[in-house]
Amino acid sequence: MSFAAGAIREDASLEQVATIVCTALEEAGVSVVLSGGAAVSIYSDNEYESFDLDFVPVGLARRVDHVMESLGFARKQRHWVHPGSRYWVEFPGGPVAVGDEVIRDFAERRSALGVLRLLHPTECVMDRLTWFIHNTDRQCLEQAVQVALRHPIKLKRIERWAAGEGPNGSGRFREFAALLRAAKE
């Protein structure tokens, strides 16, 4: 399935744009995983809306210029922008990790547009909690709760991981767990 620049339209959703980009890169031999706020947007049914699609390379990072240009994107400093889309794309350096833990297993969402590879909901929550644990980013805490309310997550795995994220990890995990319990009541 090859995509032309016209495949990305103004009315395309974040997930559609992400799927087109992910599939086109994969066809060119570049394997990437969607993370960050865009994964939260997808998993929270857009309760939190992101316009930044962060694709982290899996394995060797290859040049993406040709693929992105063939889709109609243009490079603007560290971002790729498309004249027909409100979403922009960024390629932060790998490996795919949450805090100090490298992630090797990813979720896939299939559609008529292709395959979107992204963090599983548990790792998406961990990704957001990384920002809360290390930077006291309360918006990321709220995003973690939004994802956890809508998808099954492995709470014990998150608790063990958080304990290894430094002196604030366990306390910040307890705050997350309390907010999640309160939101479910």
N, C-alpha and C positions, 0 to 999 in steps of 0.2 A: 504494500500500500504506500504509494508515494504522494506527498503533499505539495501542492503549489502554494505560492504566496497568497492566493485568493482564498485558501482554506480557512484562514483566520479572519473572521468578520467582526464587525463592531458589536453584534448581539451575541457573540460566543461567550459562554460562561467561563469562569476561571478553570473549572475542571476540563472543559472542552479544549481550551487553549493549552493547558498543561499536557493533556493527552496527545494532542497533535505534536507538540514540541518533543515530548518524551519518545513517541513512536518514531518520528523522523530522525532523532539522534540515534536511537537504537538501530534503525535501518542503516545508518552510516557507521555503525560499529562503536558508537559512544554510549556507554551504559550510565544512566543517571537515576537518582532517587529524589523525589520531591520531598522537601522538609519545611520546617518553619511555619510561618503564619498561613501559607497557602494550604498546607496539610490541615491545619486547624480549620480553615474556611470550609474545606471539604467535609471534614468529620463533624463539624458543628452545624451543618446545614446552613452555612453562611451567617450564623449568629455573630461571628467575628469575621469581618470582611477584610481580606488582604488583597493587594494589587501587585505584590511582589512574589514571583515564583522562584523559589530557591531550589535549584537542581544541583545536588552534590554528586560529583563523579564517583563511580564504583570502579575500582581498579585504576589502570593507567588513565590519566587525564589526556584527552586528545583535543585537538583544536576543533572548535565548534563553529567557527566563522562561516564556513561554506554552507552548513546546514541552516544556521540561523538566517543568513542572507537569502537562501533559497525559499525560506518561509516568509520573507518580506520584513524581517527585523533589521534594524540598524544599530550599531554599537554606539552608545553614548556613555563615555567613561567606562564604568564597570558594569553597566546595565545594557540590556538589549531591549529596544522599544520597537513597537509596531504601529504604523500610522492608522491601522484599522482596529486597534485594541487598546483598552484602558489598562491592560496588564503589562508588566515588564518582567524580564527574566534576568536572573543573576546566577552565576556559577561559583559559589564559595568553594574553597579548596576542600579536598577530602582528607581523610576518609570520612565516611558517614559515621557520625558518633553523636552520642548524647553524654555531655560531660566528658568523662574519661573513658567511657565504654564504647568500643567500636561495634557497630551494628552490621550484621551480615545477612539477615533475613528480612525481607521486605514484603509488603502487601502489594497486590496488583488489582487494578480496577479495569475491566475490559468493557469496551463499547464499540460501536460501529466505526469510531475514529481511530481505534487502536488500543494500546495498553499503556496505562499510567502506572508506574512503579512509585510507591511512596512508603513512608514509615507506617508501621502498624499503629493502631490507636494507642497501645501501651507505650511505645517508643515516642509517639507524638506527644503524649502527656509528659514523658520524661524530658523531651526536648524543651517544652515550655517551662517545666519545673527547674531546668538548668538555669534559666534566666531569673527565676524567682529565688533560687538558692544562692546564686552568686552575685546577683545585682538587685535583689529585692524588687523585682519588676512585678508589681501586683496585677497588671494587665495580663501578663503571661500566666500568673496563678489562675486568674479567672478563665483564661482560655483552656488551661488544663482541666478545670472543672467542667467546662462546656463539653469537651470531648469525652470525658469520663462519664458524663450523664447520658450520652447517646450511644456509647459503644462499650462492649465488655472489655475490661482491662485487667491486667494481672497486678493487683494491688500489692501483694507480698513482694513481687519482683521489684516494683517501684520503691517500696520501703527499703529493701536490701540495697538497691542501687543508691538511693538518697543517702543512706548511712555512710557510703563511701565517697560522697561528694564534699567532704570537708566538715568543719565544725558546725555549720548551719544546716547541714543536710537533714538530719533526723528531726530537728525542730520544725523546719519548713515543711517536711513531709507530713508531720502531725497536723500542721495548720491546713494543708491541702486536704487531708483525710477528713478533718472536722468540717470544712466547708462542703465537701462532697456529701457527707452524711446529712448535713443540714439541708442541702439542696434537694436531697432525695425524700426528705420528710414532708 
